[in-house]
Amino acid sequence: MNEPAINVSAEMRDAPLSGFHIRFAVLIGAILFLDGYDLFNAAYVAPYVRKAWDLGAPQIGMMLSIGLAGLAAGALIQGPLSDRFGRRAITLAAVWLLGLASLCLAFLAHSFAVFCAIRLALGVALGMLSPLAFVYINEWAPSRCANRYATLAFVLPFSLGGICAGLAGLAIAPTWGWQALYLLGGLSLPVALVAHAMLPESVRFLASRARWPEVTAILSRARPERAAAYVGARFESGEEASGKGAFASLLAPRYLKTTVAIWIAGALSLLCIHGLTGWLPSIVLAEGSGVKTAFGYGSLLMTMQIFGGLAGGWLADRFDRVTVVCWGFIGGAASLIALAASLSGPFAMIAVAATGFFIFGAQAVMNNHIAMSYETGLRSTAVGVAVAVNRIGGVAGPMLIGFTQGLPAALWATLGMLAAAQLLAALVLRSPGRDRASSSPSAEPSTV
């Protein structure tokens, strides 16, 4: 009766990387692969539906905007739901919705209006999954390799999903039609069945609800070498309780500076990411390069997301997360200026690769930073709101570049604007009060 309570957060931080963590990462990775695939395949569906239904550019814009609206809505609603009902239940619901919406698009979307309605539902599912994955992965990451584990589990499968969307658009859609792309998205349904059998609940969520038998069972699986110590033990969550996911808590004095910095820096980061991924091929074409070069640079930018994310995770395990993100933003700004100076020259490929490496690498660590800057009871809400707010920058990026492309010296105006956004993001994140933001409130400063 006098034995001290076991700190659940410390048990997870101190856990060695085990088969449990690897199986969990593979399962979440499969979900994120589908998430990335369905997020990026709209770009390859749009030309086909535009021709089939004789759509104008404003209608295509509306179709894409409907998906973004769904993403924002999903990111917002998943937080209160998962903070109340658990990460597992809401993740499973989102995967089921993703698969069902994909099949409905393949078989039932015979008109523009129906397509948009179903695409909205698909966007909601996608918007729910990314924030949940941020939270889930970071809550299970061992401190010895926290950022590497979180980055590898998230960035690699998500990026591969996006790359496969492009390959499917090139190899499958011309023969089988755009509906075949959504048939592939229906693979979410068998993944959902596997997740029902294998996906554990967040142990920190269980601890915050005093569900001790479930905590014992899951910790025993994650740390079998300590299973005997958990039998009949008393536990404590190791985290302070908050307002059970209340939005107002994000702007309370404890978190105000952290929240504002995350919202502004994240929006500026996504402004660059979505602006570049949407416009880089067109910018390269406008500078006189060929189609193969333009699309090759676009693919290179996406591929460097993997390497930048892995490098960022490795560095963040050795240094302060905020420092790594800020230097990534600074490197991104320098790379964008180098790209503007060399786009028509022999070093353009190096500049494109560096741009993708730094910008996406910084964003990967930024994702981990967002997830672990709040305690468990607030985490999903915080991540969901941050994703929704940050997406304002993602929507603004392509629109702003559309404006700068009409200016004199369009290349320098465009890439200079993006470089300025990267530098401003670094300045905001490094602003006074960042020390609280640089570490989890439930962990030591050096951990995720």
Stockholm file with secondary structure:
# STOCKHOLM 1.0

chainA/1-448         MNEPAINVSAEMRDAPLSGFHIRFAVLIGAILFLDGYDLFNAAYVAPYVRKAWDLGAPQIGMMLSIGLAGLAAGALIQGPLSDRFGRRAITLAAVWLLGLASLCLAFLAHSFAVFCAIRLALGVALGMLSPLAFVYINEWAPSRCANRYATLAFVLPFSLGGICAGLAGLAIAPTWGWQALYLLGGLSLPVALVAHAMLPESVRFLASRARWPEVTAILSRARPERAAAYVGARFESGEEASGKGAFASLLAPRYLKTTVAIWIAGALSLLCIHGLTGWLPSIVLAEGSGVKTAFGYGSLLMTMQIFGGLAGGWLADRFDRVTVVCWGFIGGAASLIALAASLSGPFAMIAVAATGFFIFGAQAVMNNHIAMSYETGLRSTAVGVAVAVNRIGGVAGPMLIGFTQGLPAALWATLGMLAAAQLLAALVLRSPGRDRASSSPSAEPSTV
#=GR chainA/1-448 SS CCSCCEEHHHHHHHCCCCHHHHHHHHHHHHHHHHHHHHHHTHHHHHHHHHHHTTCCHHHHHHHHHHHHHHHHHHHHHHHHHHHHHCHHHHHHHHHHHHHHHHHHHHHHCCSHHHHHHHHHHHHHHHHHHHHHHHHHHHHHCCGGGHHHHHHHHHHHHHHHHHHHHHHHHHHTHHHHCTHHHHHHHTTHHHHHHHHHHHCCCCHHHHHHTTCHHHHHHHHHHHCGGGHHHHTTCCEECSSCCCSTTCHHHHTSTTTHHHHHHHHHHHHHHHHHHHHHHHHHHHHHHHTTCCHHHHHHHHHHHHHHHHHHHHHHHHHHTTSCHHHHHHHHHHHHHHHHHHHHHHTTSTTHHHHHHHHHHHHHHHHHHHHHHHHTSSCHHHHHHHHHHHHHHHHHHHHHHHHHHHHHTTSTTHHHHHHHHHHHHHHHHHHHHTSTTHHHHTSCTTSCTTCC
#=GC SS_cons         CCSCCEEHHHHHHHCCCCHHHHHHHHHHHHHHHHHHHHHHTHHHHHHHHHHHTTCCHHHHHHHHHHHHHHHHHHHHHHHHHHHHHCHHHHHHHHHHHHHHHHHHHHHHCCSHHHHHHHHHHHHHHHHHHHHHHHHHHHHHCCGGGHHHHHHHHHHHHHHHHHHHHHHHHHHTHHHHCTHHHHHHHTTHHHHHHHHHHHCCCCHHHHHHTTCHHHHHHHHHHHCGGGHHHHTTCCEECSSCCCSTTCHHHHTSTTTHHHHHHHHHHHHHHHHHHHHHHHHHHHHHHHTTCCHHHHHHHHHHHHHHHHHHHHHHHHHHTTSCHHHHHHHHHHHHHHHHHHHHHHTTSTTHHHHHHHHHHHHHHHHHHHHHHHHTSSCHHHHHHHHHHHHHHHHHHHHHHHHHHHHHTTSTTHHHHHHHHHHHHHHHHHHHHTSTTHHHHTSCTTSCTTCC
//
